[in-house]
Amino acid sequence: MIRKTLVAAGAILVAGGGTTIAWTVGNYNPYYEYTYFSDASKTEVVGWMDETCVNNQILPGQAVGTQTPYWHRSLLGNCGPGGHPV
């Protein structure tokens, strides 16, 4: 009887923990660094811009160089509750 109760309690903890983790991850927003290129070949870098995390909001940073329609973005991190990068 004790063993069955412990197994059931463990299953509830695992199921509940999964729900908590999914909820927590859902509250984070990714923020990126953008690299801009001169043309579609993406061989010559002409500018860049980093986003920042402030008060749980993603804000664009100051762009350096030229922004073009030819860009690549790289994940910098995730913006968590309270504006803390995680």
N, C-alpha and C positions, 0 to 999 in steps of 0.2 A: 504494500500500500504506500509506504513512504517513497519507494523508488518511482512508482507511477506518478506521484504528486510532484517529485523533483523534475522528472522528465517533462511533464506538462508545464511546470513553471518555467523551465528553460526554453521551451518552445515559444511561450508567450513573450519572454524577454527578447528572444531573437526576432520574432515577428514585430514586436514593438520597436526594437532598436532599428530595424530596417526602415520603418515608417519615419522615425525621427531623423535618420540620416538623410533620407530622400527629401524631407521637408527642409532641413537645414541647407542642403546643397542647392535647393531651389531658390533660396534667398540670396545667392551670390550672383553677381553679374561679371562677366569677363570684360577685361579692358585690354587694349591692344596698342602696339606700335605700328605705324603705317610708314612704309617706304615707298616713295614715288619715283617713277622711272620716266625717261624721256620719250619712250615709245613702247609698242607692244612686245618688242624683243626682251624688254626688261634687263638690259645690259648696262645702262648708264643711269646711276642714281642722281636725281636732281633735287630731292628734298625728303623730309621725314617729319613725323609728328607723333608724339606720345600722348595717349589718353591718361588721365589721372583719376584716382578714386578719392572723392571728397564727400563726407556725410552720406555714404551709401549711394552716391550718384557718380556716374561716369561723365567726366568733363573733358573736352578736347584741350590739349596743351597748345602752346604756341607753335605754329608751323615754321619750319626752317627750310629755306629754299623755295622750290616751286611745287605746288600741288597739281597733279595731272590725273587723267582718267586711268593711267597705268600704274597700279599700286599692288603691293603685297602687304598683308598684315600678319604680325606675329603676336601670339598671346603673351602678355606681360604678367598677368595674374588674375585674380578674382577680387571683386570689391565686396566686402562683407558688411554685415550690420554695423552701424556706427561709423561707417566710412573707413574701415580698416582693411587694407589689402591683406589677402590670405593666400 
